[in-house]
Structures are given as C-alpha cells and as structure tokens.
Amino acid sequence: MTFDNRAYLVDLSLGFNPVGAVLSAVEALPTLLHGGVMFLLHLTYATVMPMMGLIVLLHLRVQSAG
C-alpha cells in the first residue's frame, strides 16, 4: 500500500521503506489507538503537498518583491 508511487520508489531506491515501517508500527498498536493514529497519518499526508506549494508560492512572492 502506498499513497504516492513516485515518492515510494524514491524511498525504495534509497534502501528503506518508511511507509512499511510506519504501517507495521501502527498495526502493532491497540485497536483504540489504531484508528486515531491512522487518522492523524492520513491528515498529515494529505496536508504535506498543499503546505509545500504554499511555501513555494510565498518564496516566489518574496523573490519577485525584492
């Protein structure tokens, strides 16, 4: 299971699989914690790209103003 195939391939090319490690750690959690942690992981992953885009736009705005 992967969310972004290109990022997954980059991770594998570097010799590690952080997605697999995190998912196996989450699977080892008690059922009560599992749902909350999975929700936080999904929320975090969903906000990474928009936040990176915002940072790039702000950086470009500062460069064009100066």
Phi, psi and omega in degrees: 000130178215154181263327181224109187298319181294316178297322178297317180294324176296315178300315180295324180293334177275356174094014177218161182230081184295329179297314179296320180295316180293316180296321178291327176292320179292322179297334181280350180286156173299156185304320181298319180280332185304311182297316180294318180292319178296321177299314180297321178296317179295317179297315179298313182295324181290336182263353182296309183294315177299322179292321177296319177298318178298318179296317179297316179298318178295321178296316178295324179295318179294319179295320182286335179280334186260000000 
